Amino acid sequence: MFKIRLLVSALALAGSLSVANAWETLPTEAPAPADNPTTPEKVELGKMLYHDPRLSSTGTVSCSSCHNTMLGGEDNRPNSMGVHGQTGGRSAPTVWNSAFNSVQFWDGRAPSLEAQAAGPVTNPIEMGMKSWDDVVARLKAIEGYDKAFEQAFGKDAISKDNATKAIAAYERTLITPNSPYDQYVNGNKAALTTQQVSGMTKMEELGCTGCHSGPALNGGGAFQRFPVMGNDYFEAQYHFKKDQGLAEVTKNEADAHLFKVPTLRNIGLTAPYFHNGSVKTLEQAVTVMAKVQLGKDLSKDDVADITAFLNALTGEFPKQTMPQLPGTPGKTFN
């Protein structure tokens, strides 16, 4: 828990230091850790695993079920649905550009994409496998995965560690650069409308970039408190404080309502909004954020301008081809 507290402090500092460089373009490649360099074979295996519902106990839920790469990288539900129709208490974050987060999950409990990939598979509400030993046994029983793992990692390579590394390698390819905003920052002043430029200016003037800065407009994935200011009207509607955020991981009251700052990239495609998916529209999300984070009441024109700018953050999505999964001829796990 001490390491998490140090990480919170470091990320908060990083977020505050990045304000001066708020308007940055998105790189076209994501850095990979030294122990998991990106290779085409690893990415292809990761894509297979990401889209394979047989990694769930019922054979009905895959990573892509909640993080849909044919849309905005999540599922447009307030709360994602797992095995047996169960739902959790949080909205699925987008997988697009998640490689630029310093931590993963709303509560930041995973320090890497590799660590994040391991979690949902054995979560009883999400994918419901009893253990990763069971997952590995299932993968070994699917003829064809042995070859894919061997191409990516070498002989006898089917393991939890390699499976999560492959999924993470695939996720690092999910980058959406060259939005109208990126084009504008790169010098094409015709890329944004007058209204969008106004919204961009207003976001900076209001202080939104104190958290939403850096290439992914997420402060690097820093932790911030939400909501900062109490508001009985919004709390009665949206129940933001029901979720304790990082404190549910650390059991430290000082961490109550700390959440990873979400990316603003492609935010026009990822409704509903906030950690509990309680706000249905982007316009209302802008209104709420201004009030509970900054203590500001925005005019309709302000909200319209900022919303217009946020819609200019939708980037170019790399073409996704669905993988051919290895079959189990004549038999099934369910």
Secondary structure, DSSP 8 states (H G I E B T S, - for coil): -HHHHHHHHHHHHHHHHGGGG-S----SS----TTS---HHHHHHHHHHHT-GGGSTTS---HHHHS-TTTTSS-SSSS-B-GGG-B-SS-----TTGGG-SSBSTT--BSSHHHHHHHHHH-TTTT--S-HHHHHHHHHHSTTHHHHHHHHH-TT--SHHHHHHHHHHHHTT------HHHHHHTT-TTSS-HHHHHHHHHHHHHTGGGTS-TTTTSTTT-EEES-SS--HHHHHHH-GGGS-BTHHHH--GGGTTEEE----TTGGGS-SBTTTT-B--HHHHHHHHHHHHH-----HHHHHHHHHHHHTT---------------TT----
